Amino acid sequence: MNRKKLVIALIAVANMAAVISVGRADFSFYWRDQNYLRFESRLYRSLDLNQNDRADTIGNDRVYSTFLLRMKPSMSLSDRLLIHSLFDAYVSPHTTKSQESGALVGQQATDNNNYGPSIGTLPRDVFGSSSGYGTSNLTSGDSNFLIKNLFMEYIGDWGILKVGRIPRHWGLGIRYNAGLNAEDKFSDRTDSLFYELGLGNFKVAAIASKILEGASLDTQADDTSLYEGYLNYIDPELDWNVGFLYSWMKQSRNFIELNILDGYITKKFKKLKTGLEFVTTFGDPGNTTENGVSQLGVAAEVEFEWTPALSTFLKLGYASGPDIDKNKTLTLFAFDRNYDIAFLMFNQGLGAISTQTGISANADPDVNAIFSAYYASLGGNYHFNDRIGSRFSLALAKSPKSLVAGGGKSWGEEVDLELWYKFLENWRFGLEGGVFFPGDLYEGASTQAQQTDPAMGALLQATVSF
């Protein structure tokens, strides 16, 4: 990111805000919540699921440390007019490439991970890849200071207007996920004109976004645009939250015309919390006019608080997978990469059969996602006191279809354990680890019979929030 361009952009937005504001502006600068500094040290063993050989160029093991400084400054130009931003600073010695191409230019970030096998002329980088609208990954070198969000917000009598690079989060986060937690490695945002109308408990919004600027600036034929609207009902007294989002994605040159439906519902019954989100897609996914798309993703969450110190949870879900017998229909759906059910499975690249899975142990860290799977994750949280706590979970998954003729369907099982300690109210230490037992899917085709061994990993982290 060119620092001069950043300064010019900030000055331009500030001048525009000053012109729009009515009367004398009551200027103030402040930090929003969820600022933090996070250190991580990680150890992974046998990510390629082979303890004897180097199945990938990376090999079996990884040991590295990273840190992240997240800052969320805002400017208040009046009671109604504000400018919000989000900055990240990374040091990531384990990767050499930036995933932040086009920050503040209108492009979505680079996404080199295409899940599942390559089938016919079906595209590899539309909605089925990773829902990567402006998704960001780790970076290094001169690009380690990143501007994630920068937008103006005007609070009117009837609604809210937002203009700029806006963070996007919806429902449980299986499609749009803004990366609200300290452990999240990605953040979804779009360059948008956004207006939300408030009608009591109901909110109605219209959003126009450009998620990709093509090579020709004087035409929209090679641009990818997104037009959206949603209806959201929130009842804080009864703890209801229901939303329905419709998205229309359009790019003329590559024949992309997708309709995306995304609905969710969350409800709390005293000690019981429940949530459900579904996403389905239909239309033309691109590359050729003969291709079609039929994708589905569903996630359900239940958590019950037995005592103030003990709670249990269950996560169930489904992500449609590729159908190797239908080479004209894009059926693969991938959850957002922030939505995790395990420490290793669908989180880190695993195995050595990238031809079938689209991702393997030689991928960048954290870029795996839930796709082509029925999954379940059962676990619990126990707080010994206000400062010490633990978390345990068991996860398993199975693919609805084989990813290669004659191949298996079981992704495998994983056991995870986390311990945390709060040295101070805003200073948290954590130790997390997991063991993944691969299923027969990672053996590849029946003629391959790849050797598979368990993988394991551990993470030591410290987070200071302010």
C-alpha positions as CSV (number, residue, x, y, z in Angstrom):
1,M,0.0,0.0,0.0
2,N,1.4,3.4,-1.1
3,R,1.4,5.6,2.1
4,K,0.9,8.7,-0.1
5,K,-2.3,7.3,-1.5
6,L,-3.5,6.5,2.0
7,V,-2.9,10.1,3.2
8,I,-4.7,11.5,0.1
9,A,-7.7,9.1,0.7
10,L,-8.0,10.1,4.3
11,I,-7.8,13.8,3.5
12,A,-10.4,13.4,0.8
13,V,-12.8,11.6,3.0
14,A,-12.3,14.1,5.8
15,N,-12.9,17.1,3.5
16,M,-16.0,15.5,2.0
17,A,-17.4,14.8,5.6
18,A,-16.7,18.4,6.6
19,V,-18.6,19.7,3.6
20,I,-21.6,17.5,4.2
21,S,-21.8,18.2,7.9
22,V,-24.3,20.9,9.0
23,G,-23.3,23.5,11.5
24,R,-20.2,23.5,13.6
25,A,-18.6,20.0,13.8
26,D,-17.8,18.7,17.2
27,F,-14.6,16.9,16.2
28,S,-13.1,14.1,18.3
29,F,-10.8,11.2,17.8
30,Y,-11.3,7.9,19.7
31,W,-10.5,4.2,19.7
32,R,-13.3,1.7,19.3
33,D,-13.4,-1.5,21.3
34,Q,-11.7,-4.8,20.2
35,N,-8.2,-3.3,19.7
36,Y,-5.6,-5.9,20.6
37,L,-2.0,-7.1,20.3
38,R,-1.7,-10.9,19.8
39,F,1.3,-13.1,19.9
40,E,1.2,-16.7,18.6
41,S,3.8,-19.5,18.6
42,R,2.8,-22.7,16.7
43,L,4.0,-26.2,16.2
44,Y,2.5,-28.6,13.6
45,R,3.5,-32.2,13.2
46,S,2.8,-34.4,10.1
47,L,0.4,-32.1,8.3
48,D,1.0,-34.2,5.2
49,L,-0.4,-37.1,7.2
50,N,2.8,-39.1,6.5
51,Q,5.3,-39.4,9.4
52,N,7.9,-41.1,7.2
53,D,8.3,-39.1,4.0
54,R,8.2,-35.6,2.8
55,A,5.0,-35.7,0.8
56,D,5.1,-32.0,0.1
57,T,7.7,-29.3,-0.5
58,I,7.0,-28.0,3.0
59,G,7.5,-31.4,4.6
60,N,5.9,-32.8,7.7
61,D,6.5,-30.1,10.3
62,R,6.1,-26.4,10.9
63,V,7.3,-24.2,13.8
64,Y,6.9,-20.4,13.7
65,S,5.7,-17.4,15.6
66,T,3.6,-14.4,14.5
67,F,2.1,-11.3,16.0
68,L,-0.8,-9.1,15.0
69,L,-1.6,-5.5,16.2
70,R,-5.2,-4.5,15.4
71,M,-6.2,-0.8,15.7
72,K,-9.7,0.6,15.2
73,P,-9.5,4.4,15.2
74,S,-12.6,6.6,14.5
75,M,-13.2,10.3,14.0
76,S,-16.4,12.0,15.0
77,L,-17.0,15.1,12.9
78,S,-20.4,15.7,14.5
79,D,-23.1,13.8,16.4
80,R,-24.2,12.3,13.1
81,L,-21.1,12.1,10.9
82,L,-18.2,9.7,11.6
83,I,-15.3,8.1,9.9
84,H,-14.3,4.6,10.9
85,S,-11.1,2.6,10.0
86,L,-9.3,-0.6,10.9
87,F,-5.6,-1.1,10.6
88,D,-3.6,-4.3,11.0
89,A,0.1,-4.8,11.4
90,Y,1.6,-8.3,10.7
91,V,4.9,-9.9,11.0
92,S,4.7,-13.4,9.3
93,P,8.0,-15.0,8.5
94,H,6.5,-18.2,7.3
95,T,5.0,-16.7,4.1
96,T,6.5,-14.5,1.5
97,K,3.5,-13.3,-0.5
98,S,1.0,-10.6,0.2
99,Q,-2.7,-11.5,0.0
100,E,-3.7,-7.9,0.1
101,S,-3.7,-7.0,-3.6
102,G,-5.8,-4.0,-4.3
103,A,-6.4,-2.6,-0.8
104,L,-8.4,0.7,-1.3
105,V,-8.4,0.1,-5.0
106,G,-11.6,-1.9,-5.3
107,Q,-10.2,-5.3,-5.9
108,Q,-10.7,-8.4,-3.8
109,A,-7.6,-9.9,-2.2
110,T,-5.7,-12.7,-3.9
111,D,-7.1,-16.2,-3.3
112,N,-4.9,-19.0,-4.4
113,N,-6.9,-21.8,-2.8
114,N,-9.4,-23.6,-4.9
115,Y,-11.1,-26.4,-3.0
116,G,-12.0,-29.7,-4.5
117,P,-11.0,-31.3,-7.8
118,S,-10.9,-29.4,-11.1
119,I,-14.0,-30.4,-13.1
120,G,-14.6,-29.6,-16.8
121,T,-14.8,-25.9,-17.5
122,L,-16.3,-24.9,-14.1
123,P,-14.6,-21.9,-12.6
124,R,-12.3,-22.2,-9.6
125,D,-12.6,-18.7,-8.0
126,V,-16.2,-17.6,-7.8
127,F,-18.4,-18.1,-4.8
128,G,-17.5,-21.7,-4.4
129,S,-13.8,-21.1,-3.6
130,S,-14.0,-19.4,-0.2
131,S,-16.6,-16.6,-0.3
132,G,-13.5,-14.4,-0.6
133,Y,-15.1,-10.9,-1.1
134,G,-12.1,-8.8,0.0
135,T,-10.9,-11.6,2.2
136,S,-7.4,-11.0,3.6
137,N,-4.6,-13.4,4.6
138,L,-1.3,-13.0,6.3
139,T,1.4,-10.9,4.7
140,S,5.0,-9.9,5.0
141,G,7.7,-7.4,4.2
142,D,6.8,-3.8,3.2
143,S,3.1,-4.7,3.0
144,N,2.8,-5.6,6.7
145,F,0.8,-2.5,7.5
146,L,-2.6,-3.0,6.1
147,I,-5.7,-0.9,5.8
148,K,-8.7,-3.2,6.1
149,N,-11.6,-0.9,6.5
150,L,-12.2,2.8,5.8
151,F,-15.7,4.3,5.5
152,M,-17.9,7.2,6.3
153,E,-21.0,6.8,8.4
154,Y,-23.9,9.2,8.5
155,I,-26.6,8.6,11.1
156,G,-29.9,10.1,10.0
157,D,-33.3,10.3,11.6
158,W,-34.6,7.2,9.7
159,G,-31.5,5.3,8.9
160,I,-27.7,5.0,8.5
161,L,-25.7,5.7,5.3
162,K,-22.2,4.2,4.9
163,V,-19.8,4.8,2.0
164,G,-16.4,3.2,1.6
165,R,-14.7,-0.1,2.4
166,I,-17.2,-1.6,4.9
167,P,-16.7,-4.7,7.1
168,R,-19.3,-7.4,6.3
169,H,-20.7,-10.0,8.8
170,W,-24.0,-11.9,8.5
171,G,-25.6,-14.5,10.7
172,L,-23.3,-17.2,12.1
173,G,-20.6,-16.1,9.7
174,I,-20.5,-19.0,7.2
175,R,-20.5,-16.7,4.2
176,Y,-19.8,-13.1,5.3
177,N,-17.4,-13.1,8.3
178,A,-15.8,-9.9,9.4
179,G,-13.2,-11.6,11.7
180,L,-14.6,-10.2,15.0
181,N,-12.5,-12.6,17.2
182,A,-8.9,-12.2,18.1
183,E,-8.1,-15.7,16.7
184,D,-9.6,-14.9,13.3
185,K,-7.1,-14.6,10.5
186,F,-9.4,-13.1,7.8
187,S,-11.8,-10.3,7.4
188,D,-14.6,-9.8,4.8
189,R,-15.4,-6.4,3.5
190,T,-16.7,-4.8,0.4
191,D,-16.3,-1.4,-1.3
192,S,-19.9,-0.3,-1.0
193,L,-22.7,2.3,-0.9
194,F,-24.8,1.1,1.9
195,Y,-28.1,2.4,3.4
196,E,-30.0,0.8,6.3
197,L,-33.5,2.0,7.2
198,G,-34.7,1.4,10.7
199,L,-38.4,0.7,11.3
200,G,-38.8,-0.3,14.9
201,N,-37.5,-3.8,15.4
202,F,-37.1,-4.2,11.6
203,K,-34.1,-3.1,9.5
204,V,-34.2,-2.9,5.7
205,A,-31.0,-2.3,3.7
206,A,-29.9,-1.8,0.1
207,I,-26.2,-2.3,-0.8
208,A,-24.3,-1.7,-4.0
209,S,-20.7,-3.0,-4.2
210,K,-17.9,-3.4,-6.6
211,I,-15.8,-6.4,-5.5
212,L,-13.5,-6.5,-8.5
213,E,-12.3,-3.8,-10.9
214,G,-11.3,-5.2,-14.3
215,A,-8.3,-4.3,-16.4
216,S,-10.3,-1.7,-18.4
217,L,-11.3,1.3,-16.2
218,D,-13.6,2.7,-18.8
219,T,-16.0,-0.2,-18.9
220,Q,-18.0,-2.2,-16.5
221,A,-18.1,-5.4,-18.6
222,D,-15.0,-6.9,-16.8
223,D,-16.0,-5.5,-13.4
224,T,-17.7,-7.8,-10.8
225,S,-20.5,-6.0,-9.1
226,L,-22.7,-7.1,-6.2
227,Y,-26.2,-5.7,-5.5
228,E,-27.8,-6.7,-2.3
229,G,-30.7,-6.2,0.0
230,Y,-31.7,-7.5,3.4
231,L,-34.5,-7.6,6.0
232,N,-33.4,-8.0,9.6
233,Y,-35.7,-8.4,12.6
234,I,-34.2,-8.0,16.1
235,D,-36.2,-8.3,19.4
236,P,-33.8,-7.7,22.3
237,E,-36.5,-8.5,24.9
238,L,-37.3,-11.9,23.5
239,D,-33.7,-12.5,22.2
240,W,-34.8,-13.1,18.6
241,N,-32.6,-12.2,15.6
242,V,-33.8,-13.1,12.2
243,G,-32.3,-12.0,8.9
244,F,-32.7,-12.7,5.1
245,L,-30.1,-11.4,2.6
246,Y,-30.3,-11.5,-1.2
247,S,-27.2,-11.0,-3.3
248,W,-27.0,-10.6,-7.1
249,M,-23.5,-10.9,-8.5
250,K,-22.9,-9.7,-12.1
251,Q,-19.9,-9.7,-14.5
252,S,-20.8,-9.6,-18.2
253,R,-17.4,-10.6,-19.7
254,N,-17.1,-13.9,-17.9
255,F,-20.8,-14.8,-18.0
256,I,-21.2,-14.5,-14.2
257,E,-24.7,-13.9,-13.0
258,L,-25.4,-15.4,-9.6
259,N,-28.3,-15.3,-7.2
260,I,-27.3,-15.9,-3.5
261,L,-29.9,-16.4,-0.7
262,D,-28.6,-16.2,2.9
263,G,-30.9,-16.5,5.8
264,Y,-30.4,-17.0,9.5
265,I,-32.1,-17.1,12.9
266,T,-30.8,-17.0,16.4
267,K,-32.8,-17.4,19.6
268,K,-31.9,-17.6,23.3
269,F,-34.1,-19.5,25.8
270,K,-32.8,-18.6,29.3
271,K,-29.8,-21.0,29.4
272,L,-30.1,-22.3,25.9
273,K,-28.6,-20.5,22.8
274,T,-29.5,-21.7,19.3
275,G,-28.6,-20.5,15.8
276,L,-29.1,-21.6,12.2
277,E,-27.9,-20.2,8.9
278,F,-28.3,-21.4,5.3
279,V,-26.8,-20.2,2.0
280,T,-27.9,-21.3,-1.4
281,T,-26.7,-20.2,-4.8
282,F,-28.1,-20.5,-8.3
283,G,-27.5,-18.9,-11.7
284,D,-24.4,-18.8,-14.1
285,P,-21.0,-19.2,-12.4
286,G,-18.9,-18.0,-15.3
287,N,-16.3,-19.3,-17.8
288,T,-18.9,-20.5,-20.3
289,T,-22.6,-19.9,-20.8
290,E,-23.3,-23.6,-20.5
291,N,-22.3,-23.9,-16.8
292,G,-24.7,-23.7,-14.0
293,V,-24.5,-23.6,-10.2
294,S,-26.3,-25.3,-7.4
295,Q,-24.7,-24.8,-4.0
296,L,-25.9,-25.2,-0.4
297,G,-24.4,-24.5,3.0
298,V,-26.1,-25.0,6.3
299,A,-24.8,-24.5,9.9
300,A,-26.6,-25.1,13.2
301,E,-25.3,-24.2,16.7
302,V,-26.7,-25.1,20.1
303,E,-25.1,-24.2,23.5
304,F,-26.5,-24.9,27.0
305,E,-25.3,-23.4,30.2
306,W,-25.6,-26.0,33.0
307,T,-24.0,-23.8,35.6
308,P,-22.1,-20.4,35.4
309,A,-18.9,-22.5,35.2
310,L,-20.0,-25.3,32.8
311,S,-21.5,-25.2,29.4
312,T,-21.8,-27.7,26.5
313,F,-22.1,-27.0,22.8
314,L,-23.0,-28.8,19.5
315,K,-22.3,-27.7,16.0
316,L,-23.8,-29.4,13.0
317,G,-23.6,-28.5,9.3
318,Y,-23.5,-29.4,5.7
319,A,-21.5,-28.0,2.8
320,S,-22.3,-29.3,-0.7
321,G,-19.4,-30.8,-2.5
322,P,-18.2,-31.3,-6.1
323,D,-19.9,-33.9,-8.2
324,I,-17.3,-35.5,-10.5
325,D,-20.1,-36.9,-12.7
326,K,-21.6,-33.4,-13.4
327,N,-19.0,-31.3,-15.1
328,K,-21.4,-28.5,-16.0
329,T,-22.8,-27.7,-12.6
330,L,-20.8,-26.0,-9.8
331,T,-22.0,-27.7,-6.7
332,L,-19.0,-27.1,-4.3
333,F,-19.8,-24.7,-1.5
334,A,-17.1,-23.5,1.0
335,F,-17.7,-21.9,4.3
336,D,-15.8,-18.7,5.2
337,R,-12.4,-19.6,6.4
338,N,-13.0,-17.9,9.8
339,Y,-15.7,-20.4,10.6
340,D,-13.9,-23.3,12.3
341,I,-15.0,-26.5,14.0
342,A,-11.5,-27.8,14.9
343,F,-7.9,-26.8,15.4
344,L,-6.6,-28.7,12.3
345,M,-9.4,-30.2,10.3
346,F,-10.8,-27.7,7.8
347,N,-8.4,-25.1,9.2
348,Q,-4.9,-26.1,8.2
349,G,-3.9,-27.6,4.8
350,L,-3.7,-31.4,5.3
351,G,-2.7,-34.4,3.3
352,A,-0.9,-34.8,0.0
353,I,-3.7,-35.3,-2.5
354,S,-4.3,-31.7,-3.7
355,T,-5.6,-33.0,-7.1
356,Q,-8.6,-34.2,-5.2
357,T,-8.9,-31.8,-2.3
358,G,-7.5,-28.6,-3.9
359,I,-5.4,-28.0,-0.9
360,S,-2.7,-29.9,0.9
361,A,0.1,-29.5,3.5
362,N,2.1,-27.2,1.3
363,A,-0.6,-24.5,1.4
364,D,-0.3,-21.3,3.4
365,P,-1.4,-21.5,7.1
366,D,-5.0,-21.2,8.1
367,V,-6.4,-21.1,4.5
368,N,-8.5,-24.4,4.7
369,A,-12.2,-24.2,4.9
370,I,-15.2,-26.4,5.5
371,F,-16.4,-27.8,2.1
372,S,-17.9,-31.0,0.8
373,A,-18.8,-32.2,4.2
374,Y,-21.4,-33.3,6.7
375,Y,-19.8,-32.4,10.0
376,A,-20.5,-32.4,13.8
377,S,-18.5,-30.9,16.7
378,L,-19.4,-31.6,20.3
379,G,-17.7,-30.1,23.3
380,G,-17.8,-28.1,26.5
381,N,-16.4,-25.2,28.4
382,Y,-15.4,-25.2,32.0
383,H,-14.3,-22.2,34.1
384,F,-12.3,-23.2,37.2
385,N,-12.7,-19.5,38.3
386,D,-12.8,-16.1,36.7
387,R,-9.2,-16.4,35.6
388,I,-8.8,-20.0,34.5
389,G,-10.8,-21.9,32.0
390,S,-10.8,-24.8,29.6
391,R,-12.4,-26.0,26.4
392,F,-12.7,-29.6,25.0
393,S,-14.2,-30.7,21.7
394,L,-14.6,-33.7,19.4
395,A,-15.2,-33.1,15.7
396,L,-15.9,-35.5,12.8
397,A,-16.8,-35.1,9.1
398,K,-17.7,-37.1,6.0
399,S,-17.9,-36.0,2.4
400,P,-21.3,-36.4,0.7
401,K,-19.6,-37.7,-2.4
402,S,-16.2,-39.1,-3.3
403,L,-13.7,-36.5,-4.6
404,V,-12.2,-39.1,-6.9
405,A,-13.6,-42.3,-8.6
406,G,-13.2,-45.1,-6.1
407,G,-12.0,-42.9,-3.3
408,G,-13.2,-42.8,0.3
409,K,-15.6,-40.3,1.9
410,S,-14.5,-40.0,5.5
411,W,-12.5,-36.8,6.3
412,G,-11.7,-38.1,9.8
413,E,-12.0,-37.2,13.4
414,E,-10.2,-34.7,15.7
415,V,-9.8,-34.2,19.5
416,D,-9.0,-30.7,20.7
417,L,-8.2,-29.2,24.1
418,E,-7.7,-25.6,25.1
419,L,-6.5,-24.1,28.4
420,W,-6.5,-20.3,29.1
421,Y,-5.5,-18.0,31.9
422,K,-6.2,-14.3,32.4
423,F,-3.2,-12.7,34.0
424,L,-5.1,-9.4,34.1
425,E,-8.6,-8.5,32.9
426,N,-7.3,-7.5,29.5
427,W,-4.3,-9.9,29.3
428,R,-5.0,-13.5,28.3
429,F,-2.7,-16.5,27.8
430,G,-3.9,-19.6,26.0
431,L,-2.6,-23.1,25.1
432,E,-4.4,-25.0,22.5
433,G,-3.7,-28.3,20.8
434,G,-5.3,-31.0,18.7
435,V,-4.8,-34.5,17.2
436,F,-6.4,-35.3,13.8
437,F,-7.0,-38.9,12.8
438,P,-7.5,-38.9,9.0
439,G,-10.2,-40.9,7.3
440,D,-10.0,-42.9,4.0
441,L,-10.7,-39.8,1.9
442,Y,-7.0,-38.8,2.3
443,E,-5.9,-42.1,0.9
444,G,-6.9,-40.8,-2.6
445,A,-8.0,-43.1,-5.3
446,S,-8.1,-46.8,-4.6
447,T,-5.1,-47.3,-6.9
448,Q,-3.1,-44.7,-4.9
449,A,-3.6,-46.0,-1.3
450,Q,-1.7,-43.1,0.2
451,Q,-0.3,-43.8,3.7
452,T,-2.1,-41.7,6.3
453,D,-0.9,-41.1,9.8
454,P,-2.3,-38.8,12.5
455,A,-1.4,-35.1,12.5
456,M,-1.1,-32.9,15.6
457,G,-0.5,-29.3,16.5
458,A,-0.2,-26.9,19.4
459,L,-0.5,-23.1,19.8
460,L,0.7,-20.9,22.6
461,Q,-0.8,-17.3,22.5
462,A,-1.0,-14.1,24.5
463,T,-3.5,-11.4,23.8
464,V,-3.6,-7.9,25.2
465,S,-6.8,-6.1,24.5
466,F,-7.4,-2.3,24.8
